Amino acid sequence: MLVIGLTGGIASGKSAVSDRFRALGVPIVDTDLLAREVVEPGTQGLARLVSAFGDSILQADGRLDRAALRRRVFSDPASRDMLDQLLHPLIRELCRQRLATFDSPYAILVVPLLVETDFVELVDRVLVVDTPEAQQIERLQRRDGCSRSEARAMLDAQAPRERRLRAANDILCNNGGLEALDRQIRDLHQQYLALAGAGSSPTDDCGRTGPN
């Protein structure tokens, strides 16, 4: 089965894209959702976090206090690295398990930090949802009610846009309306079906043919 790694910067529209692929019958694995599963009460993941960061990251009911953990790691690169080392192996293994259950020409693995991590080893092809940074900042401010400087800091915590584009086999330009987005996704869907079945090389929707 062909595995497409779907990634993009924060507020680029990854969820809208994955929802549209799902509506076309494509199985989706979203690592953001798996990251929640691996830290449910009683899991090895939650035990690892408590051992590393202490009980202050827990709510009164014993569940993970995501806001407290986010505050703890956001401004501390060493803590962010530790968080990744603790949880990424668990999430990767769960990705493999979920992908192994599918019987379809291709599936999509949604990984926000795909190009920054070794999750790229799980995919055959990288699809980047690309949005100009000015639009990302506007969407973040509107979505999260944050200031422009806070939105800028969120973007700066991820890989630069240029790095994602260099890693892309296919690029989906999400800087227009929903009709344009739907058209690109339908085209990519047909291209991925052809690639999975005949080994042809699809072109991205910004007019380029991605590297194999």
Secondary structure, 3 states (H helix, E strand, C coil): CEEEEEEECCCCCHHHHHHHHHHCCCCEEEHHHHHHHCCCCCCHHHHHHHHHHCHHHECCCCCECHHHHHHHHHCCHHHHHHHHHHHHHHHHHHHHHHHHCCCCCEEEEECCCCCCCHHHHHCCEEEEEECCHHHHHHHHHHHHCCCHHHHHHHHHCCCCHHHHHHHCCEEEECCCCHHHHHHHHHHHHHHHHHHHHHCCCCECCCCCECCC
